[in-house]
Amino acid sequence: MKIAFFDTKPYDKPSFDAYAQEQNLTIKYFEAKLNEDTVGLCRGYDVVCVFVNDTVNAAVIDRLCELGVHVVALRCAGFNNVDMKYAYGKIHVLRVPAYSPYAVAEHTMALLLTSIRRIHKAYIRTRDFNFSLNGMTGFDLHGKTVGVVGTGKIGRVFIDICRGFGMKVLAYDKYPVKELENDKLRYVTLDELFQNSDIISLHCPLTEETYHVIDERSLSLCKKGVVILNTSRGALVDAEALLAGIKSRKVGAACLDVYEEEAEFFFEDFSGHILEDDTLARLISMPNVIVTSHQAFLTEDALSNIAETTVDNIVTFFAKGECPNEVCFRGGVAEDCKSGKCFS
Ligand code: NAD
């Protein structure tokens, strides 16, 4: 079986090579992202393997079908970069629903601590033998309230970590898990979460409902000095509104592992270039904003799990004609296949 692998980075190859070899799969690694210009490279392959910033829109899906490629293996959990409605009945979309919620949740806490204890500033200062503490005052997490939007796999691990710090937790989920509620965790409405949280962390998928869940209106409800954490998907946050909130001092700090327009920049080296995106450049210039480049998943453990599950999804699908990690789109809802054949 031949796999066309897009948006390849050096850290992808060791784990994929190891699992593919075990299963006799041949992988051709392309550095290019999959999009309308590069889809022609898929000629002669059985499967296309893509990541978060590859584009699987209607035009790409049509061309894949013309080329006889009917399986897209996402090596990530989110599938907002796939036009699922259009894909239904044309191509099979497999994904890795979970590879390490710990990687993402731990990175979220790393960003939060770095930001509020000014570690990013201290690192630069002490390297220059500047041992002054002026401007370095932070605040305790203990006793503060964190609002978690999305109490799935990553949200729950993040909640556990926050509890370890002695924080109170308010949660919002479209599908609340009542068993999670206790004296330290309460489900509330989104507006109540905005109004009462010192820190807000986003762990829900990007959908039409969650698009710009952090915007001018929601920020207006927030406490002054609120810290916004987004390690989920960029378009959950209206970046312009966030920037305005930072300038007006309403937002105390923001930690972003994802950015709405990240596909153009993230994962690439722009250090010798003029950054064209003024909003991103302005955000990065702020002393109270930390941006990492969609890095939260990047641990050895996660990479190994991603490769193992992706290879297993492909092998299972071609052996059985179905795979539990196929994303099924029926009745306007995309979810993992619960009933076997997704096109039936
Ligand atoms: P999950 O499916 O386990 O949990 C998502 C939760 O969001 C579920 O509980 C679901 O009910 C809830 N939800 C759905 N619609 C909602 C809505 N409208 N409002 C509020 N909550 C809603 O997913 P997960 O594994 O915890 O991942 C969460 C997100 O993290 C993914 O969607 C993905 O975008 C992101 N992610 C980022 C990275 C990274 O490297 N930065 C890595 C993996 C995942």
Residues whose N, C-alpha, C, O or C-beta is under 5 A from the ligand:
A	BS01	NAD	A77 G78 P97 V104 V149 G150 T151 G152 K153 I154 G155 Y172 D173 K174 Y175 H203 C204 P205 L206 E209 T210 T231 S232 R233 D257 H294 Q295 A296 F297
